């Protein structure tokens, strides 16, 4: 195993060296690095300046080795020898990279995670109901998003989710007719994507109509959009829902102990709700994380003490419920700050932002700043999620379909296992194995930046850094981006292979 | 509307509708909760208020006079953080800023100007005094420089973006006893003496001294005691080099610097916070004692590169002012469609023009030049390229002035007879002048600029009717080829500086740095020299009008049009005025306020 990893790492280094040489030479040969200075009034002084600072009087091959020397310095820990060179404007590439990585990670992380979670869920569900309205609906929707150009999707999102929504917020009033119309449309969609007998489908449609119109009515009648709240009732309702769903997925409703420990955790959450509010006043990120951890531990403990024939299941159900209840309590606290955020002189009642990562100059506590982050990252996150949905849902659907047709699934069914056990335990886990590779690759690509999305939402991440540098015929930043993405890609490739061997006993790493 | 959808379940829908109807109101939402919505009216909640303006480029430094930081955005920010004796209004007239200080010409020969400071100070309370003025003058006069680019000897101590053309003619300033006033004496008259001291070059001497590792007094001593630089016999001056290096490099930062002294301001606002590549926030300078006290508490500049993103941010109220770098019909229409936004339209200072290369065989003959110019369909170009963007666009008829300059432009167009000479396309006239010849004209232009490509096509079409053979030298790296002169005609843009006369010797004088088409006319050369040393504004205008007339008589080339420009300004904002020069909307930022 270890010799395998070593071998892979050595190959990776060699590949990086070779590739870096090729990329450097290609960038250097892609144009005239002085092009923007011709005709400049100060050309006589600027041109020698740049030639000097970028060693342009040397041939690119020599410059590559100078760069390599600086880059190798980064391998020596705690020394000042690390240098990835400077840009043509004299800025340190290492600094730029740090900043750009921060921006990119902030921009794409939530989108990628959401795309993975939602995509896989959609894929699995549509595989389980192959050729149903739901399956076709999901396929249609994900491919629609997949084929939208990202800049256009971004502009649309800004138009609808930001500008129109903010306009609506100025006077959040709808006529009953509109609410009913929305309900009808939603009900129709529920009808289309539901499956089973016609009677069930129509019932689902009606349910969709009722739920949707009910929610819209509730949101408007309580002025929820300008002063949102969860409060005890909604936390209770959602918490119970989470507990029930977690029980269904993990242990089945027949395991009453698991269900009750989940419900008990919700209750604990509600009791904790009041004392926690005072902790939240001066809160930071850690308070929030600690609350989540505490609630998970409480849940697990409840599950443990509830005991039963399968403690583990009870612990998992209650732990997951605890986590979500903690999230609900935190969400409720964010909602309490929402009206203040709306009233702020910099927001002026138009919360959803269309560009950059934060409102400049906005000050406030953790909650206000958190909301600001949310309103700014909302659109790029939606855009990136929608764009990436298709690949995850298609892969997981295909993989799930394949698994569901396997002999061992038939065997599992034949020996009388419940459908839940067959799907969750025997099929789902194995269906995820091929996705491990995909996810690992995507995390590698994540660092590379989303060039168009970055530019439309005025983020200056890795993609922007790369594009500007290529345009400027400026090899050093190109190399910086290449180095980071190259290393991340290689490492995650390796991790993917190793994880594969752990997940799938049929695959063995040859030592 | 829903009741036909669910036949079997009608009862359910009816019940639902009934339940909703029971609430008794046709509209849901709004004032029900008793809590007011956060919208609109809260904007004026604070005294003064805040404003956000979108800019295309990101801030790179607080010294826009330094070559590498000479970016439009840095200059715009400097309009808030620096002020000097003058500023320029939208008609490109020089306005005096007496809150900073006054100046007057005390003698014509030799030209002597006496400046008096009106007690201005930096935002840390440090007065602007002798050391600051000496440094200011030193940077823009190049007095100590002894660099020789050819011989690669000596050194230019301050790497400045502009030229030392004007103050280079002055001797070291003489200060009064109290240091509050100083006198500059010129060795020859300079028409541009009023704009000699540019506020972009003014930086706090005590900070520059600290960065150079000396005290402010030591800096002053170095500046006072160092001899004038002589490129013939360069001498090293280590102290000056340190000061120069500090001045060049200290003010370059893309995020809030650790040393907040670098953010010192003597203007109505001071930089408080810079978020790299994202935004810059200026707050009111509480130590400001001049005349342009800001009305707003805070001005935030946001860097949004994509123009669609800028427009959507404006629509969404995230920014209050936007001014796109490239103006086209699409962007202006999008902004005009926004209800709550006013569009301030105007003519940019940049203009496109066709220059004929006097150094080529073809255009040595004045008749050929004239014939070619007669074929240029200027009205058609304007109709096709500019009219869709702004309705009141017209052909530009002067090489000296742009139409936003008003009176001098009128005068120039009356005198140069551009309208009668080249007002309409005259193919027959051109044919007559050519007398059956079919000269080849190769036109150099930037074929990555769609407007230039269109202009080229129209010119080509029209000129070929008269018998010219037009060849396409379109090239993205046209600017490199411009000085080579390997073309008959060139089509490109100049940006009129608005004020000053430097451009005269650059473009129209024999051998000038921007005289790419080898134009040479002894009368023009003489007029240029006279105008540049003429201290009387009115007669200088006459001289420039005269130069203008010569260029049309000589069939120098033709100006085509001024580019349109616009700002999108939220209705809530007052005091913004269209300004075509490089400062854009920022030029009067102290007058901005929120309704």
Interface residues (C-beta under 8 A of the other chain):
Chain A: X32 X35 X38 X39 X41 X42 X44 X45 X46 X89 X90 X91 X99 X103 X155 X158 X159 X162 X163 X166 X169 X170 X171 X172 X173 X174 X175 X176 X177 X179 X180 X181 X183 X184 X187 X188 X202 X203 X205 X206 X209 X210 X213 X217 X219 X220 X221 X222 X223 X226 X227 X339 X342 X343 X345 X346 X347 X348 X349 X350 X352 X353 X354 X355 X356 X357 X358 X359 X360 X361 X455 X456 X457 X458 X460
Chain B: X1 X2 X5 X6 X8 X9 X12 X13 X16 X17 X20 X21 X23 X25 X26 X27 X28 X29 X30 X32 X33 X35 X37 X38 X39 X40 X42 X43 X45 X46 X49 X50 X52 X58 X60 X67 X68 X149 X156 X159 X161 X163 X254 X272 X273 X275 X276 X277 X278 X279 X280 X281 X298 X300 X302 X303 X304 X305 X306 X308 X309 X312 X313 X315 X316 X317 X318 X477 X479 X480 X482 X483 X513
